[in-house]
Amino acid sequence: MITLAPRHRSASLTRMVEYVLPQHANIGSTVFGGQIMAWVDLCAAICAQRHSGHPCVTAFVDDLLFKRPVRVGQVVRLRAQIVATFRTSMEIDVDVSGEDTVTGEVWPTVEARVVFVAMDEARKPAPVPPLLLESDADRAAQGAAEERRKARLAKR
Ligand SMILES: CC(C)(COP(=O)(O)OP(=O)(O)OC[C@H]1O[C@@H](n2cnc3c(N)ncnc32)[C@H](O)[C@@H]1OP(=O)(O)O)[C@@H](O)C(=O)NCCC(=O)NCCS
């Protein structure tokens, strides 16, 4: 069995910035929740692929809470980072903020947690490098993610 070298979280940290245009918005001129979900999925997919070195598919999206809207002309900022790795899957947190580039205000919009599975050339789940766990906080986060993983798999 091949043992993959652990990878640092910073190697896959992914940031995206999206300018909210009329085609992203509802009739109230605030961005569609589904549009934010699509950006969350993309940002987390890039993070998963950077970490694993494989194409990845979305396996599970945890509950999403939309805290405050973002309007046309404002900006959506996304930041995805790996929380934990399992054998072929990874748990990724995505923080989403709104930004008004005129006033400089920044506000939390969504916190999302997504699970991606790495796929090999035969479209079968592929082993991923473990996340480098450097601190007690890192190890606690991996432990908490293992509990969430059990709960997700129980829903299958
Ligand atoms: C996700 C998927 C690849 C899992 O395939 P599978 O045949 O169930 O494979 P396995 O049982 O070997 O599971 C593979 C990994 O997926 C994880 N997984 C499967 N279902 C899961 C779920 N509901 N929640 C979280 N992780 C899940 C397993 O825990 C395993 O990870 P691990 O190796 O780290 O433990 C498969 O269900 C699939 O292709 N789903 C559709 C994905 C998709 O189309 N996404 C949207 C477009 S990208």
The ligand as an SDF file (V2000), in Angstrom:
LIG
                    3D

 48 50  0  0  0  0  0  0  0  0999 V2000
  -19.5090   10.2600   -3.6420 C   0  0  0  0  0  0  0  0  0  0  0  0
  -19.3530    8.9000   -4.3490 C   0  0  0  0  0  0  0  0  0  0  0  0
  -18.1200    8.9610   -5.2570 C   0  0  0  0  0  0  0  0  0  0  0  0
  -19.1100    7.8580   -3.2840 C   0  0  0  0  0  0  0  0  0  0  0  0
  -19.0400    6.6510   -3.9730 O   0  0  0  0  0  0  0  0  0  0  0  0
  -19.3080    5.2410   -3.2390 P   0  0  0  0  0  0  0  0  0  0  0  0
  -19.4870    4.2010   -4.2650 O   0  0  0  0  0  0  0  0  0  0  0  0
  -20.3410    5.4110   -2.2030 O   0  0  0  0  0  0  0  0  0  0  0  0
  -17.9010    4.9430   -2.6690 O   0  0  0  0  0  0  0  0  0  0  0  0
  -17.4510    4.5250   -1.2260 P   0  0  0  0  0  0  0  0  0  0  0  0
  -18.5320    3.9170   -0.3970 O   0  0  0  0  0  0  0  0  0  0  0  0
  -16.1840    3.7800   -1.4520 O   0  0  0  0  0  0  0  0  0  0  0  0
  -17.1200    5.9470   -0.5810 O   0  0  0  0  0  0  0  0  0  0  0  0
  -16.0800    6.7220   -1.0820 C   0  0  0  0  0  0  0  0  0  0  0  0
  -15.8980    7.8690   -0.1520 C   0  0  0  0  0  0  0  0  0  0  0  0
  -17.0610    8.6840   -0.1910 O   0  0  0  0  0  0  0  0  0  0  0  0
  -17.4800    8.9500    1.1200 C   0  0  0  0  0  0  0  0  0  0  0  0
  -18.9030    9.1360    1.0990 N   0  0  0  0  0  0  0  0  0  0  0  0
  -19.8020    8.4080    0.4400 C   0  0  0  0  0  0  0  0  0  0  0  0
  -21.0370    8.8820    0.7040 N   0  0  0  0  0  0  0  0  0  0  0  0
  -20.8870    9.9330    1.5240 C   0  0  0  0  0  0  0  0  0  0  0  0
  -21.7940   10.8240    2.1370 C   0  0  0  0  0  0  0  0  0  0  0  0
  -23.1070   10.7350    1.9730 N   0  0  0  0  0  0  0  0  0  0  0  0
  -21.2960   11.7920    2.9440 N   0  0  0  0  0  0  0  0  0  0  0  0
  -19.9660   11.8960    3.1280 C   0  0  0  0  0  0  0  0  0  0  0  0
  -19.0490   11.0790    2.5690 N   0  0  0  0  0  0  0  0  0  0  0  0
  -19.5250   10.1000    1.7750 C   0  0  0  0  0  0  0  0  0  0  0  0
  -17.0940    7.7140    1.8950 C   0  0  0  0  0  0  0  0  0  0  0  0
  -17.0040    7.9700    3.2940 O   0  0  0  0  0  0  0  0  0  0  0  0
  -15.7450    7.4260    1.2940 C   0  0  0  0  0  0  0  0  0  0  0  0
  -14.7850    8.2830    1.8770 O   0  0  0  0  0  0  0  0  0  0  0  0
  -13.5480    7.6550    2.7160 P   0  0  0  0  0  0  0  0  0  0  0  0
  -12.8110    6.7360    1.7780 O   0  0  0  0  0  0  0  0  0  0  0  0
  -12.7210    8.8500    3.0350 O   0  0  0  0  0  0  0  0  0  0  0  0
  -14.1320    6.9770    3.9010 O   0  0  0  0  0  0  0  0  0  0  0  0
  -20.5990    8.5220   -5.1870 C   0  0  0  0  0  0  0  0  0  0  0  0
  -21.6920    8.3860   -4.3090 O   0  0  0  0  0  0  0  0  0  0  0  0
  -20.9260    9.5310   -6.2540 C   0  0  0  0  0  0  0  0  0  0  0  0
  -20.3380    9.5410   -7.3350 O   0  0  0  0  0  0  0  0  0  0  0  0
  -21.8990   10.4140   -5.9530 N   0  0  0  0  0  0  0  0  0  0  0  0
  -22.2800   11.4580   -6.9110 C   0  0  0  0  0  0  0  0  0  0  0  0
  -21.3030   12.6200   -6.8390 C   0  0  0  0  0  0  0  0  0  0  0  0
  -21.7790   13.7460   -7.6960 C   0  0  0  0  0  0  0  0  0  0  0  0
  -22.3110   13.5420   -8.7710 O   0  0  0  0  0  0  0  0  0  0  0  0
  -21.5960   14.9840   -7.1830 N   0  0  0  0  0  0  0  0  0  0  0  0
  -22.1030   16.1500   -7.8420 C   0  0  0  0  0  0  0  0  0  0  0  0
  -21.3610   16.5180   -9.0500 C   0  0  0  0  0  0  0  0  0  0  0  0
  -19.6160   16.7210   -8.7950 S   0  0  0  0  0  0  0  0  0  0  0  0
  1  2  1  0
  2  3  1  0
  2  4  1  0
  2 36  1  0
  4  5  1  0
  5  6  1  0
  6  7  2  0
  6  8  1  0
  6  9  1  0
  9 10  1  0
 10 11  2  0
 10 12  1  0
 10 13  1  0
 13 14  1  0
 14 15  1  0
 15 16  1  0
 15 30  1  0
 16 17  1  0
 17 18  1  0
 17 28  1  0
 18 19  1  0
 18 27  1  0
 19 20  2  0
 20 21  1  0
 21 22  1  0
 21 27  2  0
 22 23  1  0
 22 24  2  0
 24 25  1  0
 25 26  2  0
 26 27  1  0
 28 29  1  0
 28 30  1  0
 30 31  1  0
 31 32  1  0
 32 33  2  0
 32 34  1  0
 32 35  1  0
 36 37  1  0
 36 38  1  0
 38 39  2  0
 38 40  1  0
 40 41  1  0
 41 42  1  0
 42 43  1  0
 43 44  2  0
 43 45  1  0
 45 46  1  0
 46 47  1  0
 47 48  1  0
M  END
$$$$
